């Protein structure tokens, strides 16, 4: 028999398991993807983004979100499809990434947000080792929704703070080398 102390914990675990099966679907470069809702903090209309000099193209800039500076990463550019074409449906999905015990807020620039869907475990399939339009390390699984498949993203890998910071560092080193080469002529 469960003690009263065990019951809230069980209810919390069930609620967490239910929440983990809910995904926000979004469109990037004419493809549908999904991210777990437990990491989504909010969805914003595309608005004013402050450009940051010497950043890789995938870092579109930063926004001020209630006093926090949040970098905006262009998912189309991250996936190798070029920059997102901005229109009325373009959104910024604010996600929480936990990286080595540290929590970061990151913004993902997407073509559109579709809906929150519940995906049952029996609809999940392992992603094929070939044929994907994005790097394999970005894919958690595939899921069958109605008559099509959707790619479930491993968002902590897609928006890896460490990888994006390394790219920014490489961009700065390249700029420094170009400046030094120009100054030595």
SULTADA-V900334 format. One record per residue. N is the residue number from 1. RES is the residue in one small letter. OMEGA is omega as a letter, one per 40 degrees, with the letter a starting at -180 (* if undefined). D_LAST is the distance of its C-alpha to the last C-alpha in Angstrom with 1 decimal. Layout:
n=<N;N>
res=<RES;RES>
omega=<OMEGA;OMEGA>
d_last=<D_LAST;D_LAST>
This chain:
n=<1;2;3;4;5;6;7;8;9;10;11;12;13;14;15;16;17;18;19;20;21;22;23;24;25;26;27;28;29;30;31;32;33;34;35;36;37;38;39;40;41;42;43;44;45;46;47;48;49;50;51;52;53;54;55;56;57;58;59;60;61;62;63;64;65;66;67;68;69;70;71;72;73;74;75;76;77;78;79;80;81;82;83;84;85;86;87;88;89;90;91;92;93;94;95;96;97;98;99;100;101;102;103;104;105;106;107;108;109;110;111;112;113;114;115;116;117;118;119;120;121;122;123;124;125;126;127;128;129;130;131;132;133;134;135;136;137;138;139;140;141;142;143;144;145;146;147;148;149;150;151;152;153;154;155;156;157;158;159;160;161;162;163;164;165;166;167;168;169;170;171;172;173;174;175;176;177;178;179;180;181;182;183;184;185>
res=<x;x;x;x;x;x;x;x;x;x;x;x;x;x;x;x;x;x;x;x;x;x;x;x;x;x;x;x;x;x;x;x;x;x;x;x;x;x;x;x;x;x;x;x;x;x;x;x;x;x;x;x;x;x;x;x;x;x;x;x;x;x;x;x;x;x;x;x;x;x;x;x;x;x;x;x;x;x;x;x;x;x;x;x;x;x;x;x;x;x;x;x;x;x;x;x;x;x;x;x;x;x;x;x;x;x;x;x;x;x;x;x;x;x;x;x;x;x;x;x;x;x;x;x;x;x;x;x;x;x;x;x;x;x;x;x;x;x;x;x;x;x;x;x;x;x;x;x;x;x;x;x;x;x;x;x;x;x;x;x;x;x;x;x;x;x;x;x;x;x;x;x;x;x;x;x;x;x;x;x;x;x;x;x;x>
omega=<a;i;i;i;a;a;i;i;i;i;i;i;i;i;i;i;i;a;a;i;i;a;i;i;a;a;i;i;i;i;i;i;i;i;i;a;a;i;i;i;i;i;a;i;i;a;a;i;i;i;i;a;i;i;i;a;a;i;a;a;i;i;i;a;a;i;i;i;a;i;i;a;i;a;i;i;i;a;i;a;a;a;i;i;a;i;a;a;a;a;i;i;i;a;i;a;i;a;i;i;i;a;i;i;i;i;i;i;a;i;a;i;a;a;i;a;i;a;a;a;a;i;a;i;i;i;i;a;a;i;i;i;i;i;a;a;i;a;i;i;i;i;i;i;a;a;i;i;i;a;i;a;i;a;i;i;i;a;a;a;a;a;a;i;i;i;i;i;i;i;i;i;i;i;i;a;i;i;i;i;i;a;a;a;*>
d_last=<81.6;78.5;78.4;77.5;74.3;73.3;73.9;71.0;68.7;69.9;69.6;66.0;65.2;66.7;64.8;61.5;62.3;63.2;60.0;57.9;59.4;58.2;54.9;52.9;52.1;48.9;47.1;43.5;42.4;46.0;47.0;49.4;48.7;50.5;49.8;52.5;53.8;54.1;50.3;50.0;50.2;50.0;48.9;47.1;46.6;43.0;41.9;39.1;36.3;33.6;30.2;28.1;24.3;22.4;25.6;26.3;28.0;31.4;31.4;32.4;32.5;35.2;38.6;40.8;44.1;46.6;44.2;42.4;38.8;39.0;36.1;36.7;35.9;36.1;38.5;37.7;34.0;35.1;37.4;34.7;36.2;33.5;34.0;37.5;38.6;40.1;43.7;46.9;47.6;44.2;44.9;43.4;45.4;45.2;45.8;46.4;44.6;45.9;43.3;44.4;47.1;44.7;45.3;42.5;42.9;40.7;40.8;40.9;40.2;42.7;44.0;47.5;49.9;53.3;55.9;57.0;58.9;60.9;60.3;63.0;62.2;64.0;61.6;58.6;57.3;54.8;51.6;51.3;48.7;47.2;46.8;45.3;42.6;41.1;40.4;43.6;42.8;43.0;46.6;49.6;52.3;53.5;56.5;59.0;59.6;62.2;61.3;57.6;55.3;52.9;50.1;50.5;47.1;46.3;44.7;43.7;41.5;40.2;39.1;38.3;36.6;35.2;33.6;32.2;30.8;29.1;27.6;26.3;24.8;23.1;21.7;20.4;18.8;17.1;15.9;14.6;12.7;11.1;10.3;8.9;6.7;5.6;5.6;3.8;0.0>
